[in-house]
Amino acid sequence: MVTPRYPALYQINTRVWLTELSVALARRATLDDIPDAELDRLSKQGFDWIWMLSVWQTGPAAQAISRAHADWRREFAATLPDLMDADIAGSGFAIQSYTVHRDLGGEQALARLRERLRQRGMQLMLDFVPNHMAPDHDWIDEHPDYFVHGTEADLARSPRNYCRVQTSKGPLVLAHGRDPYFDGWPDTLQLDYGNPALQQAMIGELQKIADQCDGVRCDMAMLILPDVFERTWGIRAESFWPTATSAVRSVHPHFLFMAEVYWDLEWTMQQQGFDYAYDKQLYDRLRAGYARPVREHLHAGLDYQDKLARFLENHDEPRAAETFDQRRQEAAAVVTFLSPGLRFFHQGQFEGRRKRISPHLVRAPQEPVDAKTQAFYEHLLAVLRQPIFRDGAWTLLEPQPAWDGNWTSDCFIAWCWEKDEDQRIVVVNNADNQSQCYVRIPFAGLSGETVRLTDMMGQASFDRDGSDLLARGLYLDLPPWGYHVFEVAVS
């Protein structure tokens, strides 16, 4: 299967989707019940990858913790005012076993779904959670040495990071999985990457997963980097990711790894063998609302940018419609998804959903579709399907002041795309004020020609003198959060 240089990914909350299908069918739905028409729609929208969140088996221990946790229940009730215990299945990241959840139809149903995706030119991505397991995983009895152990003193001093676990070998104090900057996740137990046997076991789990899909999104992938792991736990560990990615690719050469990663470790994860790393930096800079930090980020080399996964929302972040008003979301989406890298979209984003759904929940609230947001994304996806944005050459442009003393040129982000004879210019006024600038056009063959600029995301169309575009540049005067996606044609 040929994948473009800049593919598009769509994340689906599997359990929530099947809950909705179950209501429609008046019976429990499995992966086999996902309609072909829905897969056809995703293919026509231009998606290359479908990430099915939370397909692995979870267990009663983590579910009980999720249902009893007071702070979590308040969050769940804010999402679902009519919350019931049945809505709380436990986190999809507290994995009891890397087998397809029995309620979803098991391995054969997943295999059939993967084949249906393949027939439509799409590939399947699943979760891999390297840092921890659910508290009722078989390894707790079979291989307690695979987990980070604590002492009674640790438990007394830090009860949110340790717990007492009953095992077949007697009670043990074990650590909860955790991010070093926060308390532990109480529905998980921390794996010990200082144990070479654990590392080999996790490579074995990855290899089994790789037999069932085409790529994995690796949860909090930086937590098991040797320096991070040692800072968190005081345990020395050998590097896991280069060995693991090589082992999987020795059998599945084109298998894809995407890292959820923070703390400016994106480049590190790319060097560890990841095809893509989350670009949280771009997201955070767009949320801040200033153009210059975004431009500075986009100055990075394409050897780095091409391997970034760029998003405006996912299951961890607030909904884009809740984070940005309409015009700001559109401007941020143009920057995010018309730049190089993996274009990463989230179920509900196109409809303007506002409520984030916790990965502990299997039901979503009813929300109206926002017609403006839906229409915008329909236009954007149509533009993204053009070959120039999937396999073209990208160049960042430098806005220049429209006149002496006009500082608003600093509010622009501009770039261009080229592929064969096709040319595009994208400009965004990433500010809450009217802004003006010139952008010099780098395309050859414009001198002495009349150049037509047609906005593919709006109604604007301009004829400009090609020699002037090369000499002075394209003059732009845009309202707050305004943007153009120009097709460039010589007439």
HELIX and SHEET records of a PDB file:
HELIX    1   1 THR A   14  LEU A   25  1                                  12    
HELIX    2   2 LEU A   31  ASP A   33  5                                   3    
HELIX    3   3 ASP A   36  LYS A   44  1                                   9    
HELIX    4   4 PRO A   60  ALA A   68  1                                   9    
HELIX    5   5 ALA A   70  THR A   79  1                                  10    
HELIX    6   6 ASP A   85  ASP A   87  5                                   3    
HELIX    7   7 ARG A  102  LEU A  104  5                                   3    
HELIX    8   8 GLY A  106  GLN A  119  1                                  14    
HELIX    9   9 TRP A  139  GLU A  142  1                                   4    
HELIX   10  10 PRO A  144  TYR A  146  5                                   3    
HELIX   11  11 GLU A  152  ARG A  157  1                                   6    
HELIX   12  12 PRO A  196  ALA A  210  1                                  15    
HELIX   13  13 ALA A  221  ILE A  224  5                                   4    
HELIX   14  14 PRO A  226  TRP A  233  1                                   8    
HELIX   15  15 TRP A  241  ARG A  249  1                                   9    
HELIX   16  16 GLU A  266  GLN A  271  1                                   6    
HELIX   17  17 LYS A  280  ALA A  288  1                                   9    
HELIX   18  18 ALA A  291  LEU A  298  1                                   8    
HELIX   19  19 LEU A  302  GLN A  305  1                                   4    
HELIX   20  20 ALA A  320  THR A  323  1                                   4    
HELIX   21  21 GLN A  326  PHE A  337  1                                  12    
HELIX   22  22 ALA A  371  LEU A  384  1                                  14    
HELIX   23  23 PRO A  387  ASP A  391  1                                   5    
HELIX   24  24 TRP A  407  CYS A  411  5                                   5    
HELIX   25  25 GLY A  466  ALA A  471  1                                   6    
SHEET    1   A 9 ALA A   8  ASN A  13  0                                        
SHEET    2   A 9 TRP A  49  LEU A  53  1                                        
SHEET    3   A 9 GLN A 123  PHE A 128  1                                        
SHEET    4   A 9 GLY A 215  CYS A 218  1                                        
SHEET    5   A 9 LEU A 256  ALA A 259  1                                        
SHEET    6   A 9 TYR A 276  TYR A 278  1                                        
SHEET    7   A 9 LEU A 308  ARG A 310  1                                        
SHEET    8   A 9 LEU A 342  HIS A 346  1                                        
SHEET    9   A 9 ALA A   8  ASN A  13  1                                        
SHEET    1   B 2 TRP A  56  GLN A  57  0                                        
SHEET    2   B 2 SER A  97  VAL A 100 -1                                        
SHEET    1   C 2 HIS A 132  MET A 133  0                                        
SHEET    2   C 2 LEU A 189  GLN A 190 -1                                        
SHEET    1   D 2 TYR A 162  THR A 167  0                                        
SHEET    2   D 2 GLY A 170  ALA A 175 -1                                        
SHEET    1   E 6 ALA A 393  LEU A 397  0                                        
SHEET    2   E 6 PHE A 412  LYS A 419 -1                                        
SHEET    3   E 6 ASP A 422  ASN A 429 -1                                        
SHEET    4   E 6 TYR A 483  VAL A 490 -1                                        
SHEET    5   E 6 THR A 450  ASP A 455 -1                                        
SHEET    6   E 6 SER A 461  ASP A 465 -1                                        
SHEET    1   F 3 PRO A 399  GLN A 400  0                                        
SHEET    2   F 3 SER A 435  VAL A 439 -1                                        
SHEET    3   F 3 LEU A 474  LEU A 478 -1                                        
END                                                                             
